[in-house]
Amino acid sequence: MKKLFNFLKLRGLAITLLLIIGFFTLGLYLGQSQKLEITKVFALSNKENPEEIKADFAPFWKAWNIINEKYPGAENITDEKKVNGAISGLMASLNDPYSIFYNKEETKVFEEEISGVFVGVGMEVGIKNKILTVIAPLKDTPAYKAGIKSGDKILKIGEKLTSELTIDQAIKLIRGEKGTTVALTILSEGDKKSREVKIVRDVIKIPTLDTEIRKDGIFVIKLYSFSATSKTLFRDAIQKFAKTKSNKLILDLRGNPGGYLDASINIASWFLPSGKTIAIEDYGVNKKQKIYRSQGFNIFNEKLKFVILIDGGSASASEIVAGAMQDYKRAKLVGEKSYGKGSVQEVLDVTPDTILKITIAKWLTPNGNSISEKGLIPDYPVEITDKDIETKNDPQLNKAIELLNNWPNK
């Protein structure tokens, strides 16, 4: 009887042990099968604060596995390409045309562009009212010579509808090798029918600045972009202006799509005392604003007669300078409403050869007016008609000259 009891006891222990081993093995198997997902999710999260990631990544990895298992040719698509695609989709969820992920090839193109030399047709484009729109053609480029104007809507690139493209994809299609042709379907302001414009791509060198001293003593500075060299070139232009002993200045920002923030702060500083607000970076509710102040070059007294020309192609850094001058009544604005590109982008490395350009704030003028979408309203609105273009008449410049020659004496 005792032997039977011991046998039953031993068999019970054996069964218990087998159950323990079985559950342990099952747990180990399940743990190993989920290990890859856990590792990947943890790698995607902030390693210092992984608990801040509240999203369920299981659907993402399920989709990843379905692609690998079901999609024909999935073995030819690298994991890097899939990750890049996922990041692009993440940026698209922001519904902001200026927040973009650049892969390796696109990063190279972006860096060429900001260096001032690239191959394309020579125009700045943006998304306005969900339509691909020309901000401004650059002077003496193929787009400029083809008659492309600020405000033109690009409906198709070749046979591709732009409504189906991100701004990044559109730019990639417009660009290409030197000497090749791109066909753009354009709808201009006031036109009822679109037209096709064929443009031959070329090496684009972004112009920066021209100066002119008119016979009537008016000094004109035409600033085409806020590039890396614009601060130095503008300083030289201002010194040249000072030597003329004239007190009549026109700063032409028409068709200037913007550029570097520090260039706009530097240029505005020539006309404002030290410490004066030039622009406000607004990060949204419950976040502290960042204020950019004049560096105080301010070499001109109150006798300076100053007019700034703007139009629908004046954007970003152009609007910062013109907005500050208007708020302080330092200059009169003449022309047409500016573009309204009042958001701030920051460029950040994702990997050694890919970047994110992401919107981090909105621009406000010194008086707190938002530049974004609304743009700047000129003190003296003046339109340029098709007839003006045909006859090479410039009513905006003419109005600026009239104002300067009839400036009230204080």
GIDA-V905180 format. One record per helix or strand of 3 or more residues. SS is the DSSP state (helix for helix, strand for strand). FROM is the first residue (numbers start at 0). TO is the last residue. Records with the same first field share a line. If there is no record, write none. Layout:
SS->FROM-TO / FROM-TO
This chain:
helix->1-43 / 49-51 / 57-69 / 73-75 / 78-91 / 103-114 / 141-144 / 161-163 / 166-173 / 229-242 / 260-267 / 316-326 / 385-390 / 394-404
strand->99-101 / 116-119 / 122-127 / 130-136 / 152-156 / 180-186 / 194-199 / 201-204 / 208-212 / 218-222 / 247-251 / 276-281 / 289-292 / 304-309 / 331-334 / 342-350 / 353-363
